[in-house]
Amino acid sequence: MDALTEKLTETLQGDVASDAATLDEASRDASLFRVRPKLVIFPKNTEDVKNLVRIVTEANHGIGKRPHFSLTARAAGTDMTGGPLTESIVVSFTRYFNHIKSVDMSADTAVVEPGVYYRDFDKATFKKGLILPSYTASRDLNTVGGMVANNSGGEKNLNYGKTERYILELKMVLRDGNEYVFKRLTVPELEEKKKLQTIEGGIYREIAELIEKNSSIIAAAKPQVSKNSAGYYLWNVVDRDNKTFDMTKLLVGSQGTLGLITEIKFGLVEPRTHSRMLVIFLKDMKNLGEITKHLLTFKPESLESYDDHTFKLAVKLFPQMVKKMGMNVFALGLKFMPEFWAVLTGGIPKLVILAEFTGETDEDAYRQAIRAQKELDDLTIASPTLANPDKRVKPQLKAKVTTSSAEVQKYWTIRRESFNMLRQHVKELRTAPFIDDFVVRPDILPEFLPKLYAILDQYNITYTIAGHVGDGNFHIIPLMDFAKPETTKIISDLGHKVYNLIIQYKGSITGEHNDGIIRTPFLEEMYGPKIIELFAKVKKIFDPDTIFNPGKKVGGTWDYAMKHLDTPENK
């Protein structure tokens, strides 16, 4: 390693770090793992990235055997899967690859480097009347490069879709140390690419052939849910209706396993600036599927939810929420009086649903929300009995339309900040995101959720459930004491039980957080051996020497995951 470090230090314009503090910081993300790298590189420009790949490749050829050096991209470190963790070399992009190169109002596009924080990108685009709408709940913390690597989505997914929809071009350094541009191609353009006698041409030929030969297998394996970040997205590359071939659809969500992204061109949208929220308090979840289906007919821009555990947490951490929202205690206390009273009287709802309606004017947004509320108040749901097979009942719920932007902000803060509040303010316990991102069809939630709660209640753990109820995408965040020896066993047992249930209902094990260390071992159970074989072929086509982020998407094992939990016995 000393010779390689010396070579990199001499060649690169950026920084090469191996001090304990830098390695410690790079050994963790927002997951439950700790994996210590040997080196952290902060490339200053694209030439640095190209030289880095070439030098490491040359060093590996000199070794001639494994283990060898590999490169794992890292941005803000907010990944919840262990995606940017490695025992080899971390390539950190936030220090220098943090420039917004352009925002074009006329074309509704922006060109940006991967280390730009979304919060800064959002400010720059919003000044031009545009946004990238696939932002996550951690929008103040994550980077746009991480959003691309994980194919992130969030509260606007219901209407706007995930990050993959907004990627127009990607610049990426591949295994030969050269930078290439990937974008949507017409059939003639694809044929020209396939003629190239280069690594790029070979990749186009082999990926196109792989998809064509296995088109029926790929189509059959596509998860029948509205969002998915598991595996490589082979079904999205070929658009037969429009006769296009778009490699970015495969690169998005690939978690840095196929190359190193150096530049992104996004498509942007004009946001609607006025919104009202219909807040629905459910006493139970047995009619959740029907209620969700009913709300979707009114086309809300967002349809989010959080459970009673999250509700109690928000009240408990009220002072932190005051600080987060920038309001005085008295003003916000008045806003939270209904919540305080609910806790005191035991009237805590089992689930809170947030249906956000937007419009060109406040009146338009308010009118949509009121209409949805009225229809919901009149809703009856079939509850047949032998004596009365046509019986219908009103679901047990309360609903209200927000009266101000401050009230809207209150509910969004509870929804968005529950994970961060847990991570930062609960003593002796740690957030453990290992069953944190499942997706099932919304119509099966009334059947699925009781089974999920029954599994969770087998263990003496505290947890919150929040998510995108309109997509059937939920986030479970347990709180666990990692100093206790039984924690590892609980994670293993509970993880397998929950993922088995999700797969039984033909869902996805991850809707937007991706695979990383924690979910890669479950991909074969979700997709079957044939698709896993195709994933391995994709990895080999792009990265035959496994230089880019090994153990994610392909080759990861549960044994490796358990050995790298951030527990005292693994230190």
C-alpha positions as CSV (number, residue, x, y, z in Angstrom):
1,M,0.0,0.0,0.0
2,D,2.9,2.4,0.7
3,A,4.1,2.3,-2.9
4,L,0.6,2.9,-4.2
5,T,0.0,5.8,-1.8
6,E,3.3,7.4,-2.9
7,K,2.4,7.0,-6.5
8,L,-1.1,8.6,-6.0
9,T,0.3,11.4,-3.9
10,E,2.9,12.2,-6.6
11,T,0.3,12.1,-9.5
12,L,-2.9,13.5,-8.2
13,Q,-3.7,17.2,-7.8
14,G,-6.2,16.4,-5.1
15,D,-5.7,15.0,-1.6
16,V,-4.5,11.5,-0.5
17,A,-5.3,10.8,3.2
18,S,-4.6,7.9,5.5
19,D,-4.7,9.6,8.9
20,A,-6.9,8.0,11.6
21,A,-9.5,10.8,11.7
22,T,-10.2,10.7,7.9
23,L,-10.3,6.9,7.8
24,D,-12.6,6.8,10.8
25,E,-15.0,9.2,9.2
26,A,-15.0,7.2,6.0
27,S,-15.6,4.0,7.8
28,R,-19.3,4.8,8.6
29,D,-22.3,6.2,6.8
30,A,-25.9,6.3,8.1
31,S,-26.1,2.5,8.1
32,L,-25.4,0.0,10.9
33,F,-22.0,-0.9,9.6
34,R,-18.4,0.1,10.2
35,V,-15.9,-0.8,7.5
36,R,-12.5,0.9,7.7
37,P,-10.8,1.8,4.4
38,K,-7.0,1.8,3.8
39,L,-7.0,5.2,2.0
40,V,-9.3,8.1,1.2
41,I,-8.8,10.0,-2.1
42,F,-10.3,13.5,-2.7
43,P,-9.9,13.9,-6.5
44,K,-9.7,17.6,-7.6
45,N,-10.9,17.2,-11.2
46,T,-11.8,14.6,-13.8
47,E,-8.1,14.1,-14.7
48,D,-7.5,13.0,-11.2
49,V,-10.3,10.4,-11.4
50,K,-9.0,9.1,-14.7
51,N,-5.4,8.9,-13.3
52,L,-6.7,7.2,-10.1
53,V,-8.4,4.5,-12.1
54,R,-5.4,3.9,-14.3
55,I,-2.9,3.8,-11.4
56,V,-5.0,1.4,-9.3
57,T,-5.6,-0.8,-12.3
58,E,-1.9,-0.9,-13.0
59,A,-1.2,-1.7,-9.4
60,N,-3.7,-4.6,-9.4
61,H,-2.1,-6.1,-12.5
62,G,1.3,-6.0,-10.7
63,I,-0.2,-7.9,-7.8
64,G,-1.5,-10.6,-9.9
65,K,-3.6,-12.1,-7.2
66,R,-6.4,-11.1,-4.7
67,P,-7.1,-9.3,-2.5
68,H,-6.5,-6.3,-4.7
69,F,-7.3,-2.6,-4.6
70,S,-10.7,-1.2,-5.4
71,L,-12.4,2.2,-5.6
72,T,-15.6,3.1,-3.8
73,A,-17.3,6.4,-4.4
74,R,-18.5,8.4,-1.5
75,A,-20.4,11.7,-1.2
76,A,-22.2,13.0,1.9
77,G,-22.2,9.6,3.8
78,T,-26.0,9.6,4.3
79,D,-26.4,6.2,2.7
80,M,-28.4,3.8,5.0
81,T,-27.1,0.6,3.3
82,G,-23.3,0.7,3.7
83,G,-23.0,1.5,0.0
84,P,-20.0,3.8,0.3
85,L,-18.1,1.6,2.7
86,T,-15.0,-0.4,1.7
87,E,-11.9,-2.0,3.1
88,S,-9.9,-0.6,0.2
89,I,-9.9,2.9,-1.3
90,V,-12.7,5.5,-0.8
91,V,-13.1,8.2,-3.5
92,S,-14.7,11.2,-1.8
93,F,-16.4,13.8,-4.1
94,T,-17.7,16.5,-1.8
95,R,-14.5,18.4,-1.2
96,Y,-13.8,19.3,-4.9
97,F,-16.5,17.9,-7.1
98,N,-19.0,20.4,-5.8
99,H,-19.7,22.8,-8.7
100,I,-23.0,23.7,-10.3
101,K,-21.9,24.3,-13.8
102,S,-25.1,25.7,-15.3
103,V,-28.9,26.0,-14.8
104,D,-30.6,26.6,-18.1
105,M,-34.1,28.1,-17.7
106,S,-34.9,27.9,-21.4
107,A,-34.2,24.1,-21.6
108,D,-35.2,23.3,-17.9
109,T,-31.9,21.6,-17.4
110,A,-28.9,21.8,-15.1
111,V,-25.3,20.5,-15.3
112,V,-23.7,19.6,-11.9
113,E,-20.9,17.7,-10.3
114,P,-21.8,14.7,-8.0
115,G,-20.4,16.2,-4.8
116,V,-22.9,19.1,-4.8
117,Y,-25.3,19.0,-1.8
118,Y,-28.9,19.0,-2.8
119,R,-29.7,21.9,-0.5
120,D,-27.3,24.1,-2.5
121,F,-28.5,22.7,-5.8
122,D,-32.1,23.4,-4.8
123,K,-31.4,27.0,-3.9
124,A,-29.7,27.6,-7.3
125,T,-32.5,26.0,-9.4
126,F,-35.3,27.5,-7.3
127,K,-33.9,31.0,-8.1
128,K,-34.6,30.1,-11.8
129,G,-38.1,28.8,-10.9
130,L,-37.1,25.1,-11.3
131,I,-36.6,22.1,-9.0
132,L,-35.3,18.5,-9.1
133,P,-38.4,16.9,-7.5
134,S,-37.0,13.5,-6.6
135,Y,-35.5,14.9,-3.4
136,T,-35.4,12.7,-0.2
137,A,-36.3,13.3,3.4
138,S,-32.6,14.0,4.0
139,R,-32.6,16.8,1.4
140,D,-30.6,19.0,3.7
141,L,-27.8,16.4,4.1
142,N,-27.4,14.4,0.9
143,T,-25.7,15.1,-2.5
144,V,-27.1,14.8,-6.0
145,G,-24.4,12.2,-6.8
146,G,-25.8,10.0,-4.0
147,M,-29.3,10.5,-5.4
148,V,-28.1,9.2,-8.8
149,A,-26.2,6.3,-7.3
150,N,-29.2,5.1,-5.3
151,N,-32.0,6.2,-7.7
152,S,-33.5,8.2,-4.8
153,G,-37.1,9.2,-4.5
154,G,-39.1,10.9,-1.8
155,E,-42.3,12.6,-1.0
156,K,-42.9,13.8,-4.5
157,N,-42.4,10.4,-6.1
158,L,-46.2,9.8,-6.5
159,N,-46.5,12.5,-9.0
160,Y,-42.9,13.1,-10.3
161,G,-41.2,9.7,-10.1
162,K,-37.6,8.9,-9.0
163,T,-34.3,10.4,-10.0
164,E,-33.9,8.1,-13.0
165,R,-36.7,10.2,-14.8
166,Y,-34.5,13.3,-14.6
167,I,-31.1,12.1,-15.8
168,L,-30.4,13.3,-19.3
169,E,-26.7,12.6,-19.4
170,L,-24.0,11.1,-17.2
171,K,-20.3,11.4,-17.6
172,M,-18.5,8.5,-16.1
173,V,-14.9,7.2,-15.9
174,L,-14.8,3.5,-16.8
175,R,-12.3,0.8,-16.1
176,D,-9.8,2.0,-18.7
177,G,-9.5,5.4,-17.1
178,N,-11.3,7.3,-19.8
179,E,-14.4,9.5,-19.4
180,Y,-17.5,8.7,-21.5
181,V,-20.9,10.4,-22.0
182,F,-24.0,8.2,-21.6
183,K,-27.4,9.4,-22.8
184,R,-30.5,8.2,-24.6
185,L,-29.8,7.0,-28.1
186,T,-31.9,6.4,-31.2
187,V,-31.5,3.0,-32.9
188,P,-29.1,4.4,-35.5
189,E,-27.0,6.1,-32.8
190,L,-26.9,2.8,-30.9
191,E,-25.6,1.0,-34.0
192,E,-22.9,3.5,-34.4
193,K,-21.8,3.1,-30.8
194,K,-21.7,-0.7,-31.2
195,K,-19.3,-0.3,-34.1
196,L,-16.7,1.3,-31.9
197,Q,-13.7,-0.9,-31.3
198,T,-13.2,0.5,-27.8
199,I,-14.4,-0.4,-24.2
200,E,-17.4,1.8,-24.8
201,G,-18.3,0.0,-28.0
202,G,-17.9,-3.4,-26.3
203,I,-20.2,-2.4,-23.4
204,Y,-22.9,-1.2,-25.8
205,R,-22.7,-4.4,-27.8
206,E,-22.7,-6.7,-24.9
207,I,-25.4,-5.0,-22.9
208,A,-27.7,-4.7,-25.9
209,E,-27.2,-8.4,-26.6
210,L,-27.8,-9.4,-23.0
211,I,-31.1,-7.5,-22.9
212,E,-32.3,-8.7,-26.3
213,K,-31.5,-12.4,-25.6
214,N,-33.1,-12.3,-22.1
215,S,-35.9,-9.9,-22.8
216,S,-38.7,-12.3,-21.7
217,I,-36.9,-13.3,-18.4
218,I,-36.2,-9.6,-17.6
219,A,-39.8,-8.5,-18.3
220,A,-41.1,-11.3,-16.1
221,A,-38.8,-10.4,-13.2
222,K,-39.8,-6.7,-13.1
223,P,-41.3,-6.0,-9.7
224,Q,-45.0,-5.2,-9.9
225,V,-44.7,-2.2,-7.6
226,S,-44.5,1.5,-8.4
227,K,-40.9,2.0,-7.3
228,N,-37.8,-0.2,-7.0
229,S,-34.1,0.3,-6.3
230,A,-33.1,-3.4,-6.0
231,G,-30.5,-4.8,-8.4
232,Y,-29.6,-3.4,-11.9
233,Y,-32.5,-1.9,-13.9
234,L,-32.3,-4.0,-17.0
235,W,-35.9,-3.5,-17.9
236,N,-35.6,0.3,-18.2
237,V,-32.8,0.5,-20.8
238,V,-34.7,-0.3,-24.0
239,D,-37.8,1.7,-24.8
240,R,-39.5,-0.3,-27.6
241,D,-42.3,2.2,-28.1
242,N,-40.1,5.1,-28.7
243,K,-37.2,3.0,-30.2
244,T,-34.5,4.3,-27.9
245,F,-31.7,2.8,-25.9
246,D,-30.7,4.6,-22.7
247,M,-27.7,3.3,-20.7
248,T,-28.3,5.9,-18.0
249,K,-31.3,3.8,-16.9
250,L,-28.8,1.1,-16.0
251,L,-26.2,3.3,-14.5
252,V,-28.7,5.1,-12.2
253,G,-29.0,3.2,-9.0
254,S,-25.9,1.1,-9.7
255,Q,-24.2,2.4,-6.5
256,G,-20.8,3.1,-8.1
257,T,-20.3,-0.5,-9.1
258,L,-19.9,0.1,-12.8
259,G,-17.7,3.3,-12.8
260,L,-17.2,6.7,-11.2
261,I,-19.6,9.5,-12.1
262,T,-18.0,12.8,-12.8
263,E,-20.9,15.0,-14.1
264,I,-24.7,14.9,-14.3
265,K,-27.1,16.7,-16.6
266,F,-30.6,16.8,-15.0
267,G,-33.9,17.7,-16.4
268,L,-35.9,20.0,-14.1
269,V,-39.5,20.9,-13.6
270,E,-41.4,24.0,-12.6
271,P,-42.9,23.5,-9.1
272,R,-46.3,24.5,-8.0
273,T,-45.8,27.0,-5.2
274,H,-49.2,26.8,-3.5
275,S,-50.2,23.8,-1.4
276,R,-52.7,22.6,1.1
277,M,-52.7,19.4,3.1
278,L,-55.5,17.0,4.0
279,V,-54.4,15.3,7.2
280,I,-56.1,12.1,8.1
281,F,-56.0,10.4,11.5
282,L,-56.7,6.6,11.4
283,K,-57.8,4.8,14.5
284,D,-56.8,1.5,12.9
285,M,-55.4,0.3,9.6
286,K,-57.9,-2.3,8.5
287,N,-59.4,0.1,5.9
288,L,-56.1,1.6,4.8
289,G,-56.1,0.1,1.3
290,E,-59.6,1.4,0.5
291,I,-58.8,4.8,1.9
292,T,-55.5,5.0,0.0
293,K,-57.2,3.9,-3.2
294,H,-59.9,6.6,-2.7
295,L,-57.4,9.4,-2.1
296,L,-55.4,8.5,-5.2
297,T,-58.4,9.2,-7.4
298,F,-58.0,12.9,-6.4
299,K,-54.4,12.9,-7.7
300,P,-52.5,14.4,-4.7
301,E,-49.0,15.5,-5.3
302,S,-47.8,13.6,-2.2
303,L,-49.4,10.9,-0.2
304,E,-47.3,10.3,2.9
305,S,-47.7,8.7,6.3
306,Y,-46.2,8.1,9.7
307,D,-47.3,5.8,12.5
308,D,-48.1,6.2,16.2
309,H,-44.5,5.4,17.2
310,T,-43.4,8.4,15.1
311,F,-46.2,10.5,16.5
312,K,-45.2,9.9,20.1
313,L,-41.5,10.6,19.2
314,A,-42.5,14.0,17.7
315,V,-44.2,15.0,21.0
316,K,-41.3,13.7,23.1
317,L,-38.7,15.6,21.0
318,F,-40.8,18.8,20.8
319,P,-37.9,21.1,21.8
320,Q,-35.7,19.8,19.0
321,M,-38.6,20.3,16.5
322,V,-38.9,23.9,17.7
323,K,-35.3,24.5,16.8
324,K,-35.6,22.7,13.5
325,M,-38.6,24.7,12.4
326,G,-37.2,28.1,13.5
327,M,-40.3,29.0,15.5
328,N,-40.7,30.2,19.1
329,V,-41.8,27.7,21.7
330,F,-45.2,29.3,22.4
331,A,-46.2,29.7,18.7
332,L,-45.3,26.1,17.9
333,G,-46.8,24.9,21.2
334,L,-50.1,26.2,20.1
335,K,-49.8,24.4,16.8
336,F,-49.1,21.1,18.6
337,M,-51.9,21.4,21.2
338,P,-54.0,18.7,19.5
339,E,-51.0,16.4,19.5
340,F,-50.2,17.0,23.2
341,W,-53.9,16.5,24.1
342,A,-54.0,13.2,22.1
343,V,-51.0,11.9,24.1
344,L,-52.6,12.9,27.4
345,T,-56.0,11.4,26.6
346,G,-54.7,8.2,24.9
347,G,-56.2,9.2,21.6
348,I,-53.1,8.7,19.5
349,P,-54.0,7.7,15.9
350,K,-52.5,4.4,14.6
351,L,-51.5,6.1,11.4
352,V,-51.4,9.7,10.1
353,I,-51.8,10.2,6.4
354,L,-50.7,13.4,4.7
355,A,-52.3,14.1,1.3
356,E,-50.8,17.3,-0.2
357,F,-52.6,19.1,-3.0
358,T,-50.9,21.8,-5.1
359,G,-52.1,24.4,-7.5
360,E,-51.3,27.6,-9.3
361,T,-53.1,29.5,-6.5
362,D,-53.8,28.9,-2.8
363,E,-57.5,28.8,-3.6
364,D,-57.0,26.1,-6.2
365,A,-55.0,23.9,-3.8
366,Y,-57.5,24.5,-1.0
367,R,-60.4,23.6,-3.3
368,Q,-58.8,20.3,-4.2
369,A,-58.1,19.4,-0.5
370,I,-61.6,20.3,0.6
371,R,-63.2,18.2,-2.2
372,A,-61.1,15.2,-1.2
373,Q,-62.0,15.7,2.5
374,K,-65.8,15.9,1.7
375,E,-65.7,12.8,-0.4
376,L,-63.7,11.0,2.3
377,D,-66.2,12.1,4.9
378,D,-68.9,10.5,2.8
379,L,-66.9,7.3,2.1
380,T,-68.3,4.0,3.1
381,I,-66.5,0.7,2.8
382,A,-67.9,-2.8,2.3
383,S,-68.3,-4.8,5.5
384,P,-70.6,-7.7,4.5
385,T,-72.0,-10.1,7.0
386,L,-74.1,-13.3,6.5
387,A,-77.1,-11.4,7.6
388,N,-76.4,-8.3,5.5
389,P,-74.1,-9.1,2.6
390,D,-74.5,-5.5,1.2
391,K,-73.5,-3.8,4.5
392,R,-71.2,-0.8,4.3
393,V,-69.6,1.2,7.1
394,K,-67.8,4.4,7.5
395,P,-64.1,4.0,8.3
396,Q,-62.9,5.2,11.7
397,L,-61.0,8.4,10.9
398,K,-60.8,12.1,11.4
399,A,-59.7,14.5,8.7
400,K,-58.8,18.2,8.5
401,V,-57.4,20.6,5.9
402,T,-54.5,22.7,7.0
403,T,-55.1,26.4,7.4
404,S,-51.6,27.8,7.0
405,S,-48.1,27.1,5.6
406,A,-46.8,26.8,9.2
407,E,-49.3,24.0,9.9
408,V,-48.2,22.2,6.8
409,Q,-44.6,22.6,7.8
410,K,-45.4,21.0,11.2
411,Y,-46.6,17.8,9.7
412,W,-43.8,17.7,7.1
413,T,-41.2,18.1,9.9
414,I,-42.6,15.1,11.8
415,R,-42.5,13.0,8.6
416,R,-39.1,14.2,7.3
417,E,-37.2,14.4,10.5
418,S,-38.2,11.3,12.4
419,F,-35.1,9.3,11.4
420,N,-32.7,12.1,12.1
421,M,-34.4,12.9,15.4
422,L,-34.1,9.3,16.4
423,R,-30.4,9.1,15.4
424,Q,-29.4,12.3,17.2
425,H,-31.5,12.4,20.4
426,V,-32.1,8.9,21.7
427,K,-29.5,8.0,24.3
428,E,-27.8,4.6,24.5
429,L,-29.8,3.3,21.6
430,R,-28.9,3.5,17.9
431,T,-31.0,3.6,14.8
432,A,-30.7,0.4,12.9
433,P,-31.8,0.7,9.2
434,F,-31.9,-2.9,8.0
435,I,-35.6,-3.3,7.1
436,D,-36.0,0.3,6.2
437,D,-37.3,0.5,2.7
438,F,-39.8,-2.1,1.5
439,V,-42.5,-1.7,-1.1
440,V,-45.7,-3.6,-1.6
441,R,-48.8,-2.8,-3.6
442,P,-51.0,-0.3,-1.7
443,D,-54.1,-2.4,-2.0
444,I,-52.6,-5.2,0.0
445,L,-51.4,-3.0,2.9
446,P,-54.4,-3.9,5.2
447,E,-53.4,-7.6,4.9
448,F,-49.7,-7.0,4.9
449,L,-49.2,-4.5,7.7
450,P,-50.8,-6.6,10.5
451,K,-48.4,-9.4,9.6
452,L,-45.5,-7.0,9.6
453,Y,-46.4,-5.6,13.1
454,A,-46.9,-9.2,14.4
455,I,-43.3,-10.0,13.3
456,L,-41.9,-6.7,14.8
457,D,-43.8,-7.3,18.1
458,Q,-42.0,-10.6,18.6
459,Y,-39.0,-8.5,19.6
460,N,-38.5,-6.1,22.5
461,I,-37.5,-3.1,20.3
462,T,-38.6,0.4,19.8
463,Y,-39.3,1.4,16.2
464,T,-41.0,3.9,14.0
465,I,-42.7,3.4,10.6
466,A,-43.1,6.2,8.2
467,G,-43.3,6.3,4.4
468,H,-45.0,6.9,1.1
469,V,-48.3,5.2,1.6
470,G,-49.4,6.2,-1.9
471,D,-46.6,4.0,-3.3
472,G,-46.9,1.3,-0.6
473,N,-43.3,2.2,0.4
474,F,-42.5,2.2,4.1
475,H,-39.5,2.9,6.2
476,I,-39.0,0.9,9.5
477,I,-36.3,2.3,11.7
478,P,-35.7,0.2,14.9
479,L,-33.8,1.5,17.9
480,M,-31.3,-1.0,19.2
481,D,-28.6,-1.2,21.8
482,F,-25.5,-2.4,19.9
483,A,-23.6,-3.1,23.1
484,K,-25.9,-6.1,23.8
485,P,-24.8,-9.4,22.3
486,E,-28.3,-10.4,21.3
487,T,-28.6,-7.4,18.9
488,T,-26.8,-9.2,16.1
489,K,-29.1,-12.2,16.3
490,I,-32.2,-10.0,16.3
491,I,-31.0,-8.1,13.2
492,S,-30.4,-11.4,11.4
493,D,-33.6,-13.1,12.5
494,L,-35.9,-10.1,12.1
495,G,-34.3,-9.1,8.8
496,H,-34.9,-12.5,7.2
497,K,-38.5,-12.7,8.5
498,V,-39.4,-9.2,7.2
499,Y,-37.8,-9.8,3.8
500,N,-39.4,-13.2,3.4
501,L,-42.8,-11.5,4.1
502,I,-42.1,-8.8,1.5
503,I,-41.0,-11.3,-1.1
504,Q,-44.0,-13.5,-0.3
505,Y,-46.2,-10.5,-1.3
506,K,-44.2,-9.9,-4.5
507,G,-42.9,-6.6,-3.3
508,S,-39.5,-5.0,-3.5
509,I,-36.9,-5.1,-0.6
510,T,-35.9,-1.5,-1.5
511,G,-37.9,1.3,-3.1
512,E,-35.3,4.1,-2.9
513,H,-32.5,3.3,-0.5
514,N,-30.8,0.7,-2.7
515,D,-29.0,-2.5,-1.8
516,G,-25.5,-1.9,-0.4
517,I,-24.1,-4.3,2.1
518,I,-27.4,-4.9,3.9
519,R,-29.7,-6.0,1.0
520,T,-27.4,-7.4,-1.7
521,P,-27.6,-10.9,0.0
522,F,-31.4,-10.9,-0.5
523,L,-31.4,-10.1,-4.2
524,E,-31.4,-13.8,-5.3
525,E,-34.4,-14.5,-3.0
526,M,-36.2,-11.6,-4.6
527,Y,-35.3,-12.2,-8.2
528,G,-34.2,-15.8,-8.5
529,P,-31.0,-17.3,-9.9
530,K,-31.5,-16.4,-13.5
531,I,-31.7,-12.6,-12.9
532,I,-28.8,-12.8,-10.4
533,E,-26.8,-14.4,-13.2
534,L,-27.6,-11.5,-15.5
535,F,-26.7,-9.0,-12.8
536,A,-23.3,-10.7,-12.5
537,K,-22.9,-10.5,-16.3
538,V,-23.6,-6.7,-16.2
539,K,-21.0,-6.3,-13.6
540,K,-18.5,-8.3,-15.6
541,I,-19.2,-6.4,-18.8
542,F,-18.5,-3.0,-17.1
543,D,-16.0,-4.1,-14.5
544,P,-14.4,-7.5,-15.2
545,D,-11.6,-6.9,-12.6
546,T,-14.0,-5.8,-9.9
547,I,-12.3,-2.5,-9.3
548,F,-15.5,-0.5,-8.6
549,N,-17.3,-1.0,-5.2
550,P,-17.1,-4.8,-4.8
551,G,-19.7,-6.6,-2.7
552,K,-22.6,-4.3,-3.7
553,K,-25.3,-5.5,-6.1
554,V,-23.2,-8.6,-6.9
555,G,-21.2,-10.9,-4.6
556,G,-22.3,-9.6,-1.2
557,T,-23.0,-12.1,1.6
558,W,-24.9,-12.0,4.8
559,D,-21.9,-13.3,6.7
560,Y,-19.9,-10.3,5.6
561,A,-22.7,-8.0,6.6
562,M,-22.9,-9.5,10.1
563,K,-19.1,-9.4,10.6
564,H,-19.1,-5.6,9.8
565,L,-21.9,-4.5,12.1
566,D,-20.8,-1.5,14.1
567,T,-20.8,-3.5,17.4
568,P,-18.2,-3.7,20.2
569,E,-17.2,-7.3,19.3
570,N,-16.4,-6.3,15.7
571,K,-14.0,-3.5,16.6
